[in-house]
Amino acid sequence: MSHPLLAAEAGVRHLLLGNEAIVRGALEAGINVVTCYPGTPSSEIPDTFHYLASCGRYRMEYSVNEKVAVEVGAGAALAGAMSMTTMKHVGVNVAADPLFTAAYMGLPGGFVLVSADDPLCHSSQDEQDNRTYARFMGMPCFEPATAQEAKDMTREALLLARELQQPVMLRTTTRVNHLRGPVTFGALGEPAPIVPFERNPMRFVPVPAVARGRHRSLLEIMEKARAFAESSRFSREYGPEGCRLGIIASGVARNYLADALASGGWEERVRVLELGMTWPLPEGRIEAFLQSCDRVLVLEEGEPLLEGSVRALAQKCGCKARIEGKDETLTVLGEYSTTLVLRRVADYLDCPCPVKASSPVVRELPVRPPNLCAGCSHRAVYYAVRHTFGDDAYYSSDIGCYTLGMLPPLRMADFLVCMGSSVSAGSGFARASGKPVVAFIGDSTFFHSGMTGLANAVFNKHDILVVILDNGTTAMTGHQPNPGMLQDILGEEAMHLDIESVVRGLGVTECVKVRSYNLKALHSALEDMRDRKGVRVIIAEEPCVLYARRRLKKAAAQVAYVAEQGADAQRCLEELACPAFYRNGEDVAVDENLCTGCMVCLQVAPKAFKARKRA
């Protein structure tokens, strides 16, 4: 196929998303196998690989969760394939078990983990800084700051992983994943040759006696990686010779620093050491920098990991430079910005800050509350559950679009722990409280890590109602495949798994399947299950309305309208709260551009709402 990312010649230049640049870098390295579990801000990486897969250069697959994705990728690298696995930062928690062991064993084909971190929690439940994992696991770590670096570092990371036979981390953040920038391509050669596997149980079967020896090997390999970091082309030093004020920066903070120095006109006031490969640290390079300075400011988003390491190194080498870092301006919270760094650097250099406290503040855009889409089938299910249980039950939620049902009037989330936790956490809550619990989980999340919780609930005889919200796709992250999707959508490369068969196979006897838009059937199933005990499962099926329109090419021929104003129309507005509803003075109206034709409102208030053909 013809696509800019598959251009063979070197020197061409394209404007790429950071995630697209990562794909190009992997292609230039000769990637053989790509695995993933999708998650913002990483999703465009596997989606782009999936789109390009017909080129035949590599094998790409969406895995059921991050742990499995790493295990498949690591297995391929053991067999000699150059492999890469992508995920968002919290996915590394799921994948940590195989990653730690893979670092001990080493992977001959070369393996890179892309960890897409999310400072400020744009689409995540925490701000964890996965540079900590790189240090903890013993994985060299690259941190790109531009689209060009995203491409170049991906290629370098894969080649280093193969050279050292050691897993390598490419750690990005949301701003890097989703920036756009010019990227000059290198040559696109042939896919990397497969490294023949040599049987060696004393390396690849880490029983305790083997693992102890491999720990020593890991330390030796990391020293080789440290030597590589000392001369890495992704680290650079600049600024006036002889200047005794220094700044060490890593990650996207390097961009903010460059902007701040240019804005303040301070390029000749300070020396800068930028680190692109941030683990293992190039200690010799940092020590020489420290010895040349009287004061050093460390700039890094997230945890003060680099700052702590620099302080320790200064103490170790007897350097008298004063080390500065996090303070009340640049904290461990959220993202940095050019303005924040500008203020911090101005204070560090004892210079007037170009950004004045009295400067006019740009008015922020109106905040859009998190909300389910117009016509989302989850809204119909939540409406039925609230009318059946009200506040008599407690609601255990999970990671997915359906979390957006937490706000009034639906109020369908009382607690959420992590991906796949709704069944397990809900079981524990019900056991400890003696209260009825309804757990919600999506189809993709069910296959990700909900099945084990359901098996545990059956095994331990918990009392919980589980509602599986099956919208036929992995909706929140961009409609990626999961095992529950229809076979004609999955194609020949994957196999459909029937959720009801899996549920019954796990020992659940009380299981019923209903259509999400059918409120009568939903109410009947919920009322029946409410009066039963033990593990009960309702599978609510209806395609994601956006997916149905874009991929299944299903568009409703009808739209709803308000035929009779009054109490019923007002009640539907207040209790269903579909985004297609709006107030026209004192009346309720339906925006036909937003209405998807689900006709749930006609079931809630049949006198008030009617249907007509779409114009």
C-alpha positions as CSV (number, residue, x, y, z in Angstrom):
1,M,0.0,0.0,0.0
2,S,1.1,3.6,-0.5
3,H,1.3,5.7,2.6
4,P,3.7,8.5,3.6
5,L,4.8,6.5,6.6
6,L,5.9,3.7,4.3
7,A,8.1,6.0,2.1
8,A,11.3,4.1,1.4
9,E,13.7,6.9,0.7
10,A,15.6,8.9,3.4
11,G,15.4,12.7,3.6
12,V,11.7,13.2,2.9
13,R,9.9,15.4,5.5
14,H,6.4,15.1,6.8
15,L,4.3,16.7,9.5
16,L,3.5,13.9,11.9
17,L,1.6,13.3,15.2
18,G,4.1,12.2,17.9
19,N,2.4,8.8,17.8
20,E,2.8,8.5,14.1
21,A,6.4,9.4,14.4
22,I,6.9,6.5,16.8
23,V,5.4,4.2,14.1
24,R,7.8,5.5,11.5
25,G,10.8,5.0,13.8
26,A,9.8,1.4,14.5
27,L,9.4,0.8,10.7
28,E,12.9,2.2,10.1
29,A,14.3,-0.1,12.8
30,G,12.7,-3.1,11.0
31,I,10.0,-3.9,13.5
32,N,8.6,-7.5,13.2
33,V,5.9,-7.7,15.9
34,V,3.6,-5.1,17.5
35,T,1.2,-5.8,20.4
36,C,-0.9,-3.4,22.5
37,Y,-3.8,-2.7,24.6
38,P,-5.2,0.6,23.5
39,G,-5.3,3.5,25.9
40,T,-5.1,7.3,25.5
41,P,-2.7,8.9,24.9
42,S,-1.0,5.8,23.2
43,S,-3.9,4.6,21.0
44,E,-2.9,6.2,17.7
45,I,0.3,4.1,17.7
46,P,-1.3,0.7,17.4
47,D,-4.2,2.1,15.3
48,T,-1.7,3.4,12.8
49,F,0.2,0.0,12.8
50,H,-3.2,-1.7,12.3
51,Y,-4.0,0.6,9.4
52,L,-0.7,-0.1,7.7
53,A,-0.6,-3.8,8.5
54,S,-1.5,-4.8,4.9
55,C,2.1,-3.8,3.9
56,G,3.1,-7.2,5.2
57,R,6.3,-5.9,7.0
58,Y,5.2,-6.9,10.6
59,R,2.5,-8.7,12.6
60,M,0.3,-6.5,14.7
61,E,-2.4,-7.5,17.2
62,Y,-4.7,-6.0,19.8
63,S,-4.3,-8.0,23.0
64,V,-7.0,-8.6,25.6
65,N,-4.9,-6.7,28.2
66,E,-1.5,-5.2,28.8
67,K,0.0,-8.2,30.6
68,V,-1.0,-10.4,27.7
69,A,0.3,-7.9,25.2
70,V,3.7,-7.9,26.9
71,E,3.8,-11.6,27.2
72,V,3.1,-12.0,23.5
73,G,5.6,-9.4,22.6
74,A,8.2,-10.8,24.9
75,G,7.6,-14.3,23.6
76,A,8.1,-13.0,20.0
77,A,11.4,-11.3,21.1
78,L,12.5,-14.6,22.8
79,A,12.0,-16.2,19.4
80,G,14.2,-13.6,17.8
81,A,11.7,-11.0,16.5
82,M,12.1,-7.3,17.0
83,S,9.0,-6.5,19.1
84,M,7.3,-3.5,20.6
85,T,4.3,-3.3,23.0
86,T,2.4,-0.1,23.5
87,M,0.0,1.0,26.3
88,K,-0.9,4.0,28.5
89,H,0.9,4.5,31.8
90,V,-1.6,2.6,34.1
91,G,-1.4,-0.4,31.8
92,V,2.2,-0.9,32.9
93,N,0.8,-1.7,36.3
94,V,-1.1,-4.6,34.7
95,A,2.0,-5.6,32.7
96,A,4.6,-5.3,35.5
97,D,4.8,-9.0,36.3
98,P,6.2,-10.2,33.0
99,L,8.2,-7.0,32.5
100,F,10.3,-7.5,35.6
101,T,11.1,-11.1,34.7
102,A,11.8,-10.2,31.0
103,A,14.4,-7.7,32.3
104,Y,16.2,-10.5,34.2
105,M,16.1,-12.9,31.2
106,G,16.8,-10.5,28.4
107,L,15.1,-10.8,25.1
108,P,17.4,-11.7,22.1
109,G,15.2,-10.2,19.3
110,G,14.9,-6.8,21.0
111,F,11.8,-5.5,22.8
112,V,10.6,-1.9,23.5
113,L,7.8,-1.0,25.8
114,V,6.1,2.3,25.0
115,S,4.6,3.8,28.2
116,A,2.4,6.8,27.4
117,D,2.2,8.8,30.7
118,D,-0.6,11.3,31.3
119,P,0.3,14.2,33.6
120,L,-2.8,16.2,34.6
121,C,-5.0,13.1,34.1
122,H,-6.4,14.2,30.8
123,S,-7.9,10.7,30.4
124,S,-6.7,8.7,33.3
125,Q,-7.2,8.0,37.0
126,D,-3.8,9.0,38.1
127,E,-0.6,10.8,37.2
128,Q,1.9,8.1,37.9
129,D,5.4,8.7,36.5
130,N,6.6,5.5,34.8
131,R,10.3,6.5,34.8
132,T,10.1,4.9,38.2
133,Y,9.3,1.6,36.6
134,A,12.4,2.0,34.3
135,R,14.6,2.3,37.3
136,F,12.8,-0.4,39.3
137,M,12.8,-2.9,36.5
138,G,16.2,-2.2,35.1
139,M,15.2,-0.9,31.6
140,P,17.1,1.8,29.7
141,C,14.7,4.7,29.1
142,F,14.4,7.3,26.3
143,E,12.2,10.4,26.7
144,P,11.4,12.2,23.4
145,A,10.3,15.8,23.4
146,T,9.6,16.4,19.7
147,A,8.1,14.5,16.9
148,Q,11.5,14.1,15.3
149,E,12.9,12.7,18.5
150,A,9.9,10.4,18.8
151,K,10.8,8.8,15.5
152,D,14.6,8.8,16.1
153,M,14.4,7.5,19.7
154,T,12.0,4.7,18.8
155,R,14.5,3.5,16.1
156,E,17.4,3.9,18.5
157,A,15.6,2.1,21.4
158,L,14.7,-0.9,19.2
159,L,18.3,-1.2,17.9
160,L,19.7,-0.8,21.4
161,A,17.2,-3.4,22.8
162,R,18.5,-5.9,20.2
163,E,22.1,-5.0,20.7
164,L,21.9,-5.4,24.5
165,Q,19.2,-8.1,24.4
166,Q,17.5,-6.0,27.0
167,P,14.0,-4.6,27.2
168,V,14.0,-0.8,26.7
169,M,11.3,1.8,27.7
170,L,10.2,4.6,25.4
171,R,8.5,6.9,27.9
172,T,6.2,9.6,26.4
173,T,3.6,12.0,27.8
174,T,0.3,13.2,26.4
175,R,1.9,16.4,25.0
176,V,4.5,14.4,23.1
177,N,2.1,11.8,21.9
178,H,-0.3,14.4,20.5
179,L,1.9,17.2,19.3
180,R,2.5,17.6,15.6
181,G,5.9,18.4,14.2
182,P,8.1,18.1,11.1
183,V,9.9,14.8,10.9
184,T,12.8,14.0,8.5
185,F,12.7,10.3,7.6
186,G,15.6,7.9,7.6
187,A,15.8,5.1,5.1
188,L,13.3,2.3,5.3
189,G,15.1,-1.0,4.9
190,E,13.9,-4.5,5.2
191,P,12.3,-5.9,8.3
192,A,14.9,-7.0,10.9
193,P,16.2,-10.5,10.6
194,I,15.0,-13.1,13.1
195,V,17.6,-14.0,15.7
196,P,17.8,-17.8,16.0
197,F,16.7,-19.0,19.4
198,E,19.2,-21.0,21.4
199,R,17.9,-23.2,24.1
200,N,19.3,-22.1,27.4
201,P,17.1,-22.9,30.5
202,M,19.7,-21.5,32.8
203,R,18.9,-18.1,31.3
204,F,15.3,-18.3,30.1
205,V,13.7,-20.4,33.0
206,P,14.2,-18.1,36.0
207,V,13.8,-20.5,38.9
208,P,15.5,-19.0,42.0
209,A,19.0,-20.4,41.2
210,V,18.8,-19.0,37.7
211,A,17.2,-15.7,38.7
212,R,20.0,-14.9,41.2
213,G,22.6,-15.2,38.4
214,R,20.5,-13.2,36.0
215,H,20.2,-10.4,38.5
216,R,24.0,-10.0,38.3
217,S,23.8,-10.1,34.4
218,L,21.1,-7.4,34.5
219,L,23.5,-5.1,36.4
220,E,26.3,-5.8,33.9
221,I,24.0,-5.0,31.0
222,M,22.8,-1.8,32.6
223,E,26.4,-0.7,32.9
224,K,26.8,-1.2,29.1
225,A,23.6,0.9,28.7
226,R,25.1,3.6,30.9
227,A,28.2,3.7,28.7
228,F,25.8,4.1,25.7
229,A,24.0,7.0,27.6
230,E,27.3,8.8,28.1
231,S,27.6,9.4,24.4
232,S,24.0,9.5,23.4
233,R,23.2,11.9,20.6
234,F,19.9,12.6,22.4
235,S,21.7,14.5,25.2
236,R,23.3,17.8,24.5
237,E,24.9,20.7,26.3
238,Y,24.7,24.3,25.2
239,G,25.2,27.9,26.6
240,P,28.1,30.2,27.2
241,E,31.4,28.7,28.2
242,G,32.5,29.5,31.7
243,C,28.9,30.3,32.9
244,R,28.5,29.0,36.5
245,L,24.7,28.7,36.4
246,G,23.3,25.5,35.0
247,I,20.0,23.8,34.2
248,I,19.5,20.1,33.7
249,A,16.3,19.2,31.9
250,S,14.5,16.1,30.6
251,G,11.4,15.1,28.7
252,V,9.0,17.7,27.5
253,A,10.4,20.2,30.0
254,R,13.2,20.7,27.5
255,N,10.7,22.3,25.1
256,Y,9.4,24.6,27.8
257,L,12.9,25.6,28.9
258,A,13.9,26.5,25.3
259,D,10.8,28.7,24.9
260,A,11.4,30.3,28.3
261,L,15.1,31.1,27.6
262,A,14.1,32.6,24.2
263,S,11.2,34.6,25.7
264,G,13.4,36.1,28.4
265,G,16.4,36.6,26.2
266,W,18.5,34.5,28.7
267,E,20.3,32.2,26.3
268,E,23.6,33.7,27.3
269,R,22.9,33.7,31.1
270,V,22.9,29.9,31.7
271,R,24.4,26.6,30.5
272,V,21.9,23.8,29.8
273,L,22.3,20.0,29.8
274,E,19.4,18.3,28.1
275,L,19.0,14.6,28.7
276,G,17.1,12.5,26.1
277,M,18.2,9.1,27.4
278,T,17.3,9.4,31.0
279,W,18.1,5.9,32.4
280,P,20.6,4.8,33.2
281,L,22.0,8.2,33.9
282,P,25.1,9.4,32.1
283,E,26.8,10.0,35.4
284,G,30.1,11.1,34.0
285,R,28.5,13.7,31.8
286,I,26.3,15.0,34.7
287,E,29.3,15.0,37.1
288,A,31.4,17.1,34.7
289,F,28.4,19.5,34.3
290,L,28.0,19.8,38.0
291,Q,31.7,20.5,38.6
292,S,31.5,23.4,36.1
293,C,28.6,25.0,38.0
294,D,27.9,26.8,41.3
295,R,24.2,26.3,41.1
296,V,22.1,23.8,39.1
297,L,18.3,23.8,38.5
298,V,16.7,20.5,37.6
299,L,13.6,20.7,35.4
300,E,11.4,17.6,35.0
301,E,7.7,17.0,35.0
302,G,6.3,14.5,37.5
303,E,8.2,13.1,40.4
304,P,11.7,14.5,41.3
305,L,13.5,11.4,40.1
306,L,16.2,13.1,38.1
307,E,16.5,15.8,40.8
308,G,17.1,13.1,43.5
309,S,19.6,11.3,41.3
310,V,21.5,14.5,40.6
311,R,21.6,15.3,44.3
312,A,22.9,11.9,45.1
313,L,25.5,12.1,42.4
314,A,26.7,15.5,43.6
315,Q,27.1,14.1,47.1
316,K,28.9,11.0,45.8
317,C,31.4,13.0,43.8
318,G,31.9,15.7,46.3
319,C,30.5,18.4,44.1
320,K,29.7,21.7,46.0
321,A,27.1,22.9,43.4
322,R,23.8,23.9,44.9
323,I,21.1,21.7,43.5
324,E,17.6,23.2,43.1
325,G,14.4,21.6,41.7
326,K,10.8,21.3,42.7
327,D,9.3,24.2,44.6
328,E,5.9,26.0,45.0
329,T,5.9,26.9,41.3
330,L,7.0,23.7,39.7
331,T,5.5,20.9,41.8
332,V,4.9,17.1,41.2
333,L,1.3,18.0,40.2
334,G,0.0,18.2,36.6
335,E,1.9,19.4,33.6
336,Y,4.5,22.1,33.2
337,S,4.0,25.0,30.7
338,T,6.2,27.6,29.2
339,T,4.7,30.2,31.5
340,L,5.5,28.1,34.7
341,V,9.0,27.4,33.6
342,L,9.5,31.0,32.6
343,R,8.6,32.1,36.1
344,R,10.8,29.5,37.7
345,V,13.8,30.3,35.5
346,A,13.3,34.1,36.1
347,D,13.4,33.5,39.8
348,Y,16.5,31.2,39.4
349,L,18.4,33.8,37.4
350,D,17.1,36.7,39.5
351,C,15.7,38.4,36.5
352,P,12.4,40.2,35.9
353,C,9.8,37.8,34.5
354,P,8.3,38.8,31.1
355,V,5.0,37.4,32.3
356,K,3.6,39.9,34.8
357,A,1.2,38.9,37.5
358,S,-1.1,41.7,36.3
359,S,-1.1,40.5,32.7
360,P,-4.6,40.0,31.2
361,V,-5.7,36.5,31.7
362,V,-7.0,34.7,28.6
363,R,-10.5,33.6,29.2
364,E,-10.8,29.9,29.4
365,L,-13.2,28.0,27.2
366,P,-16.4,26.9,28.9
367,V,-16.0,23.6,30.7
368,R,-17.8,20.7,29.1
369,P,-18.9,18.2,31.8
370,P,-18.2,14.5,31.1
371,N,-21.3,13.1,29.5
372,L,-22.5,10.1,27.6
373,C,-23.2,10.7,23.9
374,A,-26.7,11.3,22.6
375,G,-28.2,8.0,22.0
376,C,-25.6,6.1,24.0
377,S,-27.1,2.7,25.0
378,H,-25.5,3.0,28.4
379,R,-27.9,5.8,29.2
380,A,-30.9,3.6,28.7
381,V,-29.5,0.9,30.9
382,Y,-28.6,3.4,33.6
383,Y,-32.1,4.9,33.5
384,A,-33.6,1.5,33.9
385,V,-31.3,0.6,36.8
386,R,-32.0,3.8,38.7
387,H,-35.7,3.3,38.3
388,T,-35.4,-0.3,39.6
389,F,-32.9,0.2,42.4
390,G,-32.6,3.9,43.1
391,D,-30.4,4.6,46.0
392,D,-31.1,1.2,47.6
393,A,-28.2,-0.3,45.8
394,Y,-24.5,0.7,45.5
395,Y,-22.9,1.0,42.1
396,S,-19.5,-0.4,41.3
397,S,-18.1,1.2,38.1
398,D,-15.2,0.4,35.8
399,I,-13.0,2.0,33.2
400,G,-14.8,2.9,30.0
401,C,-17.4,5.2,28.5
402,Y,-19.9,4.1,31.1
403,T,-17.9,5.8,33.8
404,L,-19.4,9.0,32.4
405,G,-22.7,7.9,34.0
406,M,-21.4,9.0,37.4
407,L,-23.0,12.5,37.4
408,P,-26.7,13.4,38.1
409,P,-29.3,12.5,37.2
410,L,-28.0,9.0,36.4
411,R,-25.5,8.7,39.3
412,M,-24.4,5.2,38.4
413,A,-20.9,5.2,39.9
414,D,-20.3,5.1,43.7
415,F,-16.7,3.8,43.5
416,L,-14.1,2.7,40.9
417,V,-10.7,1.2,41.6
418,C,-9.1,0.2,38.3
419,M,-9.6,-1.5,35.0
420,G,-11.6,-4.7,35.5
421,S,-12.2,-4.1,39.2
422,S,-16.0,-3.5,39.2
423,V,-16.9,-7.2,39.8
424,S,-14.2,-7.8,42.4
425,A,-14.5,-4.5,44.3
426,G,-18.2,-4.8,44.1
427,S,-18.1,-8.3,45.6
428,G,-15.9,-7.1,48.5
429,F,-18.2,-4.2,49.1
430,A,-21.3,-6.4,49.1
431,R,-19.7,-9.0,51.4
432,A,-18.5,-6.3,53.9
433,S,-21.6,-4.1,53.9
434,G,-24.4,-6.6,53.3
435,K,-25.9,-4.1,50.9
436,P,-27.1,-4.8,47.3
437,V,-24.4,-4.0,44.7
438,V,-24.7,-3.6,41.0
439,A,-21.4,-3.8,39.1
440,F,-21.0,-2.3,35.6
441,I,-18.4,-3.5,33.1
442,G,-18.0,-3.0,29.4
443,D,-17.3,-5.8,26.8
444,S,-13.7,-4.9,26.2
445,T,-13.0,-4.4,30.0
446,F,-14.7,-7.8,30.7
447,F,-12.2,-9.5,28.4
448,H,-9.4,-7.3,29.7
449,S,-9.7,-8.3,33.4
450,G,-13.3,-8.8,34.3
451,M,-13.4,-12.5,33.7
452,T,-11.2,-13.3,36.6
453,G,-13.3,-11.2,39.0
454,L,-16.4,-13.0,37.8
455,A,-14.8,-16.4,38.3
456,N,-13.7,-15.3,41.8
457,A,-17.3,-14.2,42.6
458,V,-18.7,-17.5,41.6
459,F,-16.0,-19.5,43.4
460,N,-16.5,-17.5,46.7
461,K,-20.3,-17.4,46.4
462,H,-20.6,-13.6,46.4
463,D,-23.9,-11.8,46.1
464,I,-23.7,-9.3,43.3
465,L,-25.5,-8.3,40.1
466,V,-23.2,-7.7,37.2
467,V,-24.3,-5.7,34.2
468,I,-22.1,-6.2,31.1
469,L,-22.5,-3.2,28.9
470,D,-21.8,-4.8,25.5
471,N,-21.6,-2.0,22.8
472,G,-19.6,-4.2,20.4
473,T,-16.3,-2.3,20.4
474,T,-13.6,-0.7,22.6
475,A,-15.4,2.6,22.4
476,M,-13.6,5.0,24.7
477,T,-10.2,4.7,23.1
478,G,-11.3,4.8,19.5
479,H,-13.3,1.6,18.5
480,Q,-10.4,-0.8,18.5
481,P,-11.2,-4.6,18.2
482,N,-11.9,-6.8,21.2
483,P,-12.8,-10.5,21.3
484,G,-16.5,-9.8,21.6
485,M,-16.8,-8.0,18.3
486,L,-18.7,-9.6,15.5
487,Q,-16.7,-12.0,13.3
488,D,-17.4,-10.2,10.1
489,I,-15.9,-7.0,11.6
490,L,-12.9,-8.9,13.1
491,G,-12.0,-10.5,9.7
492,E,-9.7,-13.4,9.3
493,E,-7.0,-12.3,11.7
494,A,-9.1,-12.7,14.9
495,M,-11.8,-14.9,16.4
496,H,-15.1,-13.7,18.0
497,L,-15.8,-14.9,21.5
498,D,-19.4,-15.0,22.8
499,I,-19.8,-13.2,26.1
500,E,-22.8,-15.2,27.3
501,S,-20.9,-18.5,26.6
502,V,-17.9,-17.2,28.6
503,V,-20.1,-16.1,31.5
504,R,-21.9,-19.4,31.6
505,G,-18.6,-21.2,31.2
506,L,-17.4,-19.4,34.4
507,G,-20.2,-21.0,36.3
508,V,-22.9,-18.3,36.3
509,T,-26.3,-19.9,36.0
510,E,-28.4,-16.7,36.4
511,C,-27.6,-15.0,33.1
512,V,-29.9,-13.1,30.7
513,K,-29.3,-11.1,27.5
514,V,-31.4,-8.0,26.6
515,R,-31.3,-5.2,24.1
516,S,-30.2,-2.0,25.8
517,Y,-32.8,0.2,24.0
518,N,-35.7,-2.0,25.1
519,L,-36.7,-0.5,28.4
520,K,-39.5,-2.9,29.0
521,A,-37.2,-5.9,28.7
522,L,-34.5,-4.2,30.8
523,H,-36.9,-3.4,33.6
524,S,-38.2,-7.0,33.6
525,A,-34.7,-8.5,33.7
526,L,-33.6,-6.1,36.5
527,E,-36.6,-6.7,38.6
528,D,-36.2,-10.5,38.2
529,M,-32.5,-10.3,39.1
530,R,-33.1,-7.9,42.0
531,D,-35.1,-10.6,43.9
532,R,-32.5,-13.3,43.4
533,K,-29.3,-14.0,45.3
534,G,-25.7,-15.0,44.3
535,V,-23.9,-14.0,41.2
536,R,-26.3,-12.8,38.5
537,V,-25.4,-11.3,35.1
538,I,-27.3,-9.2,32.7
539,I,-25.7,-8.7,29.3
540,A,-27.1,-5.5,27.7
541,E,-26.4,-5.4,24.0
542,E,-26.5,-2.4,21.6
543,P,-23.7,-1.1,19.3
544,C,-22.0,2.1,20.3
545,V,-24.0,4.7,18.5
546,L,-20.8,6.3,17.0
547,Y,-19.4,3.0,16.0
548,A,-22.7,2.0,14.4
549,R,-22.8,5.1,12.3
550,R,-19.1,5.2,11.3
551,R,-18.2,1.5,10.9
552,L,-21.4,-0.4,10.6
553,K,-22.9,2.3,8.4
554,K,-26.2,2.2,10.4
555,A,-27.9,5.6,10.5
556,A,-31.4,5.9,12.0
557,A,-34.1,7.0,9.5
558,Q,-36.1,8.6,12.3
559,V,-35.7,11.3,14.9
560,A,-37.7,12.2,18.0
561,Y,-39.6,15.3,18.6
562,V,-41.7,16.7,21.4
563,A,-45.4,16.3,20.5
564,E,-46.8,17.4,23.8
565,Q,-45.3,19.7,26.3
566,G,-45.9,19.2,30.0
567,A,-44.9,17.2,33.0
568,D,-43.9,14.1,31.1
569,A,-41.6,16.0,28.8
570,Q,-40.0,17.8,31.7
571,R,-39.6,14.5,33.6
572,C,-37.8,12.9,30.7
573,L,-35.5,15.9,30.3
574,E,-34.6,15.7,34.0
575,E,-34.3,12.0,34.4
576,L,-32.9,10.8,31.0
577,A,-31.0,14.0,30.3
578,C,-30.1,13.1,26.7
579,P,-27.7,15.7,25.2
580,A,-30.1,16.0,22.3
581,F,-32.6,17.6,24.6
582,Y,-32.6,21.4,25.2
583,R,-34.8,24.0,26.6
584,N,-36.6,26.4,24.2
585,G,-37.9,28.9,26.7
586,E,-40.0,26.9,29.1
587,D,-40.5,24.1,26.6
588,V,-38.5,21.0,26.0
589,A,-37.1,20.5,22.5
590,V,-35.0,17.9,20.6
591,D,-32.0,18.9,18.4
592,E,-32.4,16.8,15.3
593,N,-28.7,17.1,14.5
594,L,-27.9,15.4,17.7
595,C,-30.7,12.9,17.9
596,T,-29.6,9.4,16.9
597,G,-33.0,7.8,16.7
598,C,-32.6,5.5,19.7
599,M,-36.2,6.3,20.7
600,V,-35.6,5.7,24.4
601,C,-37.4,8.9,25.1
602,L,-40.6,7.6,23.4
603,Q,-40.5,4.7,25.9
604,V,-39.9,7.0,28.9
605,A,-42.6,9.5,28.0
606,P,-44.8,8.1,25.1
607,K,-47.3,10.9,25.3
608,A,-44.7,13.6,25.1
609,F,-42.4,12.3,22.5
610,K,-43.1,11.0,19.0
611,A,-41.0,9.9,16.0
612,R,-40.8,11.3,12.4
613,K,-38.6,10.7,9.4
614,R,-35.3,12.4,9.4
615,A,-35.2,15.4,7.1
